[in-house]
């Protein structure tokens, strides 16, 4: 069904969480005969979707988002929804700032029928007080209301899929396949975060893996982490320390961090290595540029100063660069991945690490939650792979162990 397909074609960055369905429904004029693509409208839609999802960080549009708009235009042309050439329409509208003015395209009969179908679906949702945006006139519009209606449309389009995922997740949970159960539960929540059954499965999985990694008792030595800027919670810092304790011990073992920012997670890992006397050297990899959510300061200098001030700098190799450009050490005991969160980047990071991750080695990912669906998707592929076992899950941090379904104690 075309509506479902347009829901599934979406930009997964939380700063521009927009699907083809969103762009189509918001871009159709009041007569249902013409469709507009514009930078301003796309940003309005992204902001409305971000508000619905509780996203409070910046929403913006750059080349990846403009590429997404161009792919939407190509989709309209190739599916026969709009009578125009995407290449011709975008020629002349490229500039440093992106699209310089709205593009208005006539809908084909198929496009008009689809517009009417989507309008009827939206009108059947709980929030029916919508005044469609008229792109040509720039008149009053209710972007937020239509965004809320479309959220219901998306949820209803995948209700049957979500119910099937929940049923499968319950079976996997009962069989002890916790990673598979978690991946299926999150897939069931993709368009309905309040799905009670899926939420219950997520909580059950968290409880099941709570003691898979060694407990450390008093960890007051982690308190300096709280003074470093970043997005890692104190419980997540504790889980990283437990990963250091639970990773395979070998004299030439290495710990890899991809994505350091100013060193909050780096310090947690480095302190754990030092305090627990583990035989690892930490390699902290980060290009230290282009942070979407940072304050524009020199993050490398901040990282180095954090490590120096806490007397752990000697055990850390700070490397400026992309992970895929860095030669990995031959025996990785633990890798923490917190780089770019789009699915392709997440896959590139872990695929670069996996050839060197030792049997029983740990692989952790940060920001496994609804604001980063691309990361949830990519990590979900590993969770579904039974050569990995889920052994830790706290807040937004998930930890997998290489080597099948055996628990952590099997590797000690």
Wavefront OBJ file of the C-alpha trace (Angstrom):
o trace
v 0.000 0.000 0.000
v 1.433 3.361 -1.051
v 0.538 5.127 2.203
v 2.525 2.587 4.248
v 5.443 2.861 1.890
v 5.477 6.652 2.293
v 5.469 6.275 6.073
v 8.472 3.944 5.900
v 10.437 6.361 3.719
v 11.591 8.813 6.353
v 14.583 10.808 7.486
v 15.662 9.251 10.776
v 17.552 12.192 12.271
v 15.571 13.548 15.274
v 16.486 17.056 14.156
v 14.555 16.414 10.923
v 12.179 13.531 11.597
v 10.046 13.714 8.467
v 8.536 11.034 6.224
v 7.380 11.189 2.626
v 3.828 10.965 3.955
v 4.430 14.102 6.058
v 5.835 16.040 3.114
v 2.987 14.972 0.846
v 0.136 15.640 3.271
v 1.477 19.011 4.398
v 2.429 20.081 0.874
v -0.942 19.557 -0.837
v -2.885 22.767 -1.365
v -6.452 23.359 -0.168
v -7.927 22.271 -3.510
v -5.974 19.027 -3.462
v -4.599 19.668 -6.943
v -1.077 20.993 -6.381
v 1.847 20.067 -4.138
v 4.558 22.308 -2.735
v 8.082 21.398 -1.666
v 9.897 24.122 0.213
v 12.644 24.472 2.755
v 10.392 26.497 5.063
v 7.500 24.032 4.972
v 9.845 21.086 5.555
v 11.304 22.838 8.597
v 7.825 23.589 9.947
v 6.867 19.930 9.594
v 10.107 18.793 11.227
v 9.543 21.136 14.167
v 5.976 19.902 14.613
v 7.085 16.262 14.577
v 9.933 17.039 16.965
v 7.492 18.685 19.364
v 5.207 15.656 19.258
v 8.176 13.402 20.057
v 9.394 15.605 22.910
v 12.599 16.536 21.077
v 13.951 19.816 22.495
v 17.306 20.122 20.713
v 17.714 22.145 17.505
v 15.821 21.286 14.320
v 17.620 22.194 11.127
v 18.101 21.524 7.453
v 21.405 20.981 5.660
v 22.624 18.984 2.652
v 21.459 15.558 3.925
v 17.962 16.965 4.472
v 17.966 18.684 1.077
v 18.975 15.357 -0.453
v 15.972 13.813 1.285
v 13.695 16.457 -0.266
v 15.183 15.693 -3.679
v 14.560 11.976 -3.153
v 10.951 12.849 -2.297
v 10.674 14.756 -5.565
v 12.084 11.782 -7.452
v 9.595 9.503 -5.705
v 6.689 11.706 -6.803
v 7.875 11.600 -10.386
v 8.630 7.874 -10.566
v 5.345 6.860 -8.912
v 3.313 9.134 -11.159
v 1.885 11.230 -8.315
v 3.032 14.551 -9.772
v 3.356 15.517 -13.440
v 6.826 16.972 -13.474
v 10.514 16.147 -13.774
v 12.341 16.173 -10.447
v 15.626 16.965 -12.200
v 14.182 19.938 -14.086
v 12.360 21.291 -11.051
v 15.419 21.217 -8.819
v 17.738 22.703 -11.415
v 18.265 26.339 -10.555
v 16.966 26.009 -7.020
v 20.284 24.943 -5.499
v 22.250 27.511 -3.534
v 24.329 27.640 -0.399
v 21.104 28.082 1.553
v 19.300 25.230 -0.189
v 15.969 25.725 -1.941
v 15.554 29.424 -2.589
v 11.798 29.370 -3.230
v 8.936 26.869 -3.079
v 8.445 24.372 -5.866
v 4.788 23.954 -6.892
v 3.893 20.871 -8.932
v 0.518 19.773 -10.322
v -0.741 16.451 -9.005
v -1.763 13.731 -11.414
v -5.154 12.008 -11.001
v -3.324 9.344 -8.949
v -1.795 12.055 -6.783
v -5.159 13.738 -6.230
v -6.742 10.423 -5.261
v -3.939 9.774 -2.794
v -4.317 13.280 -1.343
v -8.008 12.647 -0.785
v -7.321 9.257 0.797
v -4.771 10.704 3.227
v -7.125 13.590 4.057
v -9.882 11.112 4.941
v -7.487 9.082 7.105
v -6.368 12.251 8.897
v -9.952 13.426 9.395
v -10.771 10.111 11.064
v -8.072 10.646 13.695
v -8.957 12.120 17.121
v -7.710 15.619 16.261
v -9.902 16.869 13.394
v -9.512 20.632 13.844
v -7.169 21.178 10.889
v -6.834 24.024 8.429
v -4.630 22.828 5.575
v -1.542 24.879 4.808
v -1.910 26.746 1.510
v 1.626 26.882 0.202
v 0.954 29.299 -2.664
v -0.666 31.981 -0.526
v 1.427 31.529 2.592
v -1.808 31.930 4.564
v -2.685 30.628 8.036
v -2.097 26.953 8.631
v -2.221 24.377 11.371
v 0.959 22.362 10.904
v 0.917 21.052 14.468
v -2.656 19.752 14.223
v -2.053 17.934 10.944
v 1.193 16.496 12.333
v -0.766 15.053 15.257
v -3.345 13.569 12.882
v -0.644 12.010 10.724
v 0.956 10.467 13.800
v -2.326 8.626 14.350
v -2.454 7.623 10.679
v 1.050 6.139 10.954
v 0.134 4.295 14.147
v -2.999 2.790 12.621
v -1.187 1.801 9.428
v 1.145 -0.436 11.431
v -1.171 -1.685 14.197
v -1.258 -5.234 12.819
v 2.522 -5.285 12.437
v 2.974 -4.015 15.987
v 0.645 -6.682 17.377
v 2.577 -9.395 15.528
v 5.888 -8.011 16.826
v 4.565 -8.048 20.395
v 3.447 -11.669 20.055
v 6.846 -12.691 18.703
v 8.645 -10.674 21.383
v 6.730 -12.474 24.130
v 7.737 -15.828 22.627
v 11.382 -14.786 22.440
v 11.297 -13.442 25.983
v 9.912 -16.753 27.256
v 12.681 -18.587 25.362
v 15.374 -16.400 26.931
v 16.333 -14.671 23.682
v 16.418 -11.276 25.299
v 18.074 -9.328 22.500
v 15.554 -10.542 19.945
v 12.693 -9.749 22.324
v 14.018 -6.232 22.864
v 14.456 -5.533 19.151
v 10.913 -6.729 18.404
v 9.438 -4.701 21.273
v 11.110 -1.533 20.040
v 9.919 -2.242 16.507
v 6.375 -2.532 17.876
v 6.805 0.907 19.461
v 8.057 2.570 16.289
v 4.844 4.531 15.683
v 3.243 4.069 19.097
v 5.607 4.694 21.993
v 2.792 4.140 24.485
v 2.192 0.535 23.314
v 1.637 -0.978 26.763
v 2.530 -4.557 25.880
v 5.760 -3.540 24.136
v 6.729 -1.247 27.024
v 6.183 -4.112 29.471
v 8.494 -6.334 27.421
v 11.202 -3.653 27.422
v 10.983 -3.402 31.221
v 11.081 -7.195 31.564
v 14.197 -7.411 29.411
v 15.905 -4.714 31.488
v 15.151 -6.665 34.638
v 16.436 -9.930 33.129
v 19.831 -8.483 32.170
v 20.324 -6.365 35.294
v 22.878 -8.779 36.811
v 24.541 -10.166 33.696
v 27.634 -7.992 34.147
v 29.670 -7.855 37.384
v 28.321 -5.580 40.114
v 30.949 -3.201 41.470
v 29.651 -2.097 44.857
v 30.967 1.320 45.908
v 31.808 3.405 42.835
v 32.402 6.804 44.408
v 35.491 6.999 42.207
v 33.126 7.637 39.283
v 31.905 10.922 40.804
v 34.244 13.122 38.666
v 32.219 12.039 35.613
v 29.299 14.151 36.834
v 31.375 17.317 36.374
v 31.990 16.706 32.663
v 29.545 18.035 30.071
v 27.720 15.379 28.087
v 24.623 13.219 27.742
v 25.653 10.109 29.691
v 23.615 9.453 32.847
v 25.245 8.368 36.102
v 23.640 4.926 35.782
v 25.010 4.612 32.262
v 28.470 5.577 33.529
v 28.130 2.799 36.071
v 27.215 0.307 33.336
v 30.273 1.328 31.299
v 32.414 0.634 34.359
v 30.757 -2.778 34.708
v 31.601 -3.435 31.047
v 35.262 -2.808 31.862
v 34.972 -5.304 34.708
v 33.129 -7.890 32.610
v 35.122 -7.741 29.370
v 37.563 -10.602 28.652
v 40.843 -10.043 30.487
v 43.933 -10.351 28.311
v 47.263 -8.532 28.492
v 47.037 -7.061 24.979
v 43.343 -6.179 25.157
v 42.105 -2.798 24.029
v 39.011 -0.737 24.741
v 37.646 1.403 21.915
v 35.422 4.443 22.252
v 33.860 5.930 19.117
v 32.487 9.367 19.948
v 34.076 11.146 22.905
v 32.799 14.729 22.805
v 34.311 16.388 25.914
v 35.130 13.144 27.688
v 32.239 12.261 29.967
v 32.074 8.623 28.836
v 35.827 8.540 28.167
v 36.502 9.435 31.773
v 34.070 6.811 33.065
v 35.846 4.091 31.093
v 39.343 5.339 31.896
v 38.595 5.580 35.621
v 37.191 2.032 35.586
v 40.305 0.687 33.851
v 42.495 2.420 36.425
v 40.469 1.632 39.545
v 39.804 -1.994 38.592
v 43.403 -2.552 37.413
v 42.249 -3.982 34.101
v 44.902 -4.751 31.434
v 43.474 -2.462 28.779
v 44.506 0.639 26.928
v 41.710 2.973 25.861
v 41.568 4.405 22.345
v 39.190 7.410 22.177
v 38.224 8.187 18.565
v 36.376 11.331 17.539
v 36.773 13.839 14.681
v 35.986 16.616 17.188
v 34.061 18.691 14.679
v 30.520 19.198 13.456
v 28.629 18.479 16.678
v 24.943 19.159 16.066
v 24.151 19.590 19.753
v 27.368 21.037 21.178
v 28.306 24.590 22.103
v 30.893 25.113 19.364
v 33.902 24.892 21.697
v 37.083 22.896 21.082
v 36.018 19.467 22.256
v 39.413 17.829 21.828
v 41.104 20.284 24.190
v 38.265 19.801 26.688
v 38.644 16.008 26.459
v 42.409 16.099 26.985
v 42.042 18.468 29.945
v 39.366 16.217 31.502
v 41.681 13.208 31.306
v 44.700 15.148 32.564
v 42.812 16.668 35.509
v 41.738 13.204 36.642
v 45.174 11.591 36.245
v 44.142 9.070 33.575
v 45.578 10.712 30.451
v 48.543 8.327 30.293
v 46.242 5.368 29.661
v 44.245 6.944 26.830
v 45.133 7.464 23.185
v 43.116 10.432 21.909
v 42.680 10.108 18.148
v 41.120 12.784 15.945
v 39.380 11.197 12.987
v 36.499 9.090 11.762
v 36.414 5.585 13.159
v 36.511 4.007 9.713
v 39.782 5.829 8.989
v 41.495 4.463 12.095
v 43.403 1.173 12.180
v 41.882 -0.939 14.933
v 44.047 -2.792 17.460
v 44.140 -6.580 16.956
v 42.321 -7.576 20.167
v 39.356 -5.442 21.238
v 37.825 -6.526 24.548
v 35.189 -3.784 24.743
v 33.928 -1.237 22.216
v 31.634 1.652 23.107
v 29.957 3.231 20.073
v 28.441 6.692 20.385
v 29.227 8.286 17.034
v 26.816 9.487 14.366
v 23.374 7.989 14.897
v 22.050 7.475 11.372
v 21.775 3.772 10.499
v 24.538 3.762 7.878
v 27.033 5.410 10.242
v 26.148 3.069 13.119
v 26.643 0.059 10.862
v 29.925 1.454 9.517
v 31.206 1.913 13.085
v 30.407 -1.562 14.327
v 31.413 -3.278 11.085
v 34.827 -1.618 11.400
v 35.175 -2.919 14.969
v 33.743 -6.438 14.685
v 36.694 -8.104 12.883
v 38.841 -7.283 15.929
v 36.339 -7.902 18.733
v 37.516 -10.992 20.622
v 35.201 -13.894 21.542
v 33.238 -12.808 24.587
v 34.026 -9.171 23.819
v 31.499 -6.468 24.650
v 29.859 -4.037 22.239
v 27.894 -1.123 23.726
v 25.730 1.506 22.036
v 24.490 4.772 23.486
v 21.217 6.565 22.672
v 19.164 3.437 22.020
v 15.777 5.152 22.317
v 12.984 6.643 20.255
v 14.669 9.892 19.247
v 17.222 7.968 17.185
v 15.203 5.441 15.150
v 18.081 4.919 12.745
v 20.323 3.772 15.567
v 17.539 1.609 17.035
v 17.145 -0.013 13.611
v 20.872 -0.701 13.136
v 21.434 -1.991 16.675
v 18.264 -4.049 16.356
v 19.906 -6.002 13.537
v 22.646 -7.091 15.947
v 20.142 -7.861 18.693
v 18.333 -10.180 16.283
v 21.619 -11.964 15.537
v 22.028 -14.823 18.009
v 25.797 -14.668 17.781
v 25.382 -11.755 20.194
v 23.756 -11.823 23.615
v 22.199 -8.835 25.335
v 23.945 -8.493 28.711
v 23.214 -4.913 29.775
v 20.489 -2.316 29.324
v 20.272 0.845 31.428
v 18.538 4.077 30.377
v 19.694 4.594 26.751
v 22.710 2.262 26.873
v 22.611 -1.321 25.569
v 25.459 -3.833 25.842
v 25.944 -6.986 23.765
v 28.433 -9.817 24.251
v 29.905 -11.614 21.294
v 29.646 -15.384 21.406
v 26.028 -16.502 21.397
v 23.543 -16.763 24.231
v 25.904 -17.581 27.072
v 25.990 -15.181 29.987
v 28.909 -13.066 31.136
v 30.127 -15.607 33.668
v 30.912 -18.072 30.853
v 33.759 -15.858 29.735
v 35.412 -15.069 33.061
l 1 2 3 4 5 6 7 8 9 10 11 12 13 14 15 16 17 18 19 20 21 22 23 24 25 26 27 28 29 30 31 32 33 34 35 36 37 38 39 40 41 42 43 44 45 46 47 48 49 50 51 52 53 54 55 56 57 58 59 60 61 62 63 64 65 66 67 68 69 70 71 72 73 74 75 76 77 78 79 80 81 82 83 84 85 86 87 88 89 90 91 92 93 94 95 96 97 98 99 100 101 102 103 104 105 106 107 108 109 110 111 112 113 114 115 116 117 118 119 120 121 122 123 124 125 126 127 128 129 130 131 132 133 134 135 136 137 138 139 140 141 142 143 144 145 146 147 148 149 150 151 152 153 154 155 156 157 158 159 160 161 162 163 164 165 166 167 168 169 170 171 172 173 174 175 176 177 178 179 180 181 182 183 184 185 186 187 188 189 190 191 192 193 194 195 196 197 198 199 200 201 202 203 204 205 206 207 208 209 210 211 212 213 214 215 216 217 218 219 220 221 222 223 224 225 226 227 228 229 230 231 232 233 234 235 236 237 238 239 240 241 242 243 244 245 246 247 248 249 250 251 252 253 254 255 256 257 258 259 260 261 262 263 264 265 266 267 268 269 270 271 272 273 274 275 276 277 278 279 280 281 282 283 284 285 286 287 288 289 290 291 292 293 294 295 296 297 298 299 300 301 302 303 304 305 306 307 308 309 310 311 312 313 314 315 316 317 318 319 320 321 322 323 324 325 326 327 328 329 330 331 332 333 334 335 336 337 338 339 340 341 342 343 344 345 346 347 348 349 350 351 352 353 354 355 356 357 358 359 360 361 362 363 364 365 366 367 368 369 370 371 372 373 374 375 376 377 378 379 380 381 382 383 384 385 386 387 388 389 390 391 392 393 394 395 396 397 398 399 400 401 402 403 404 405 406 407 408 409 410 411 412
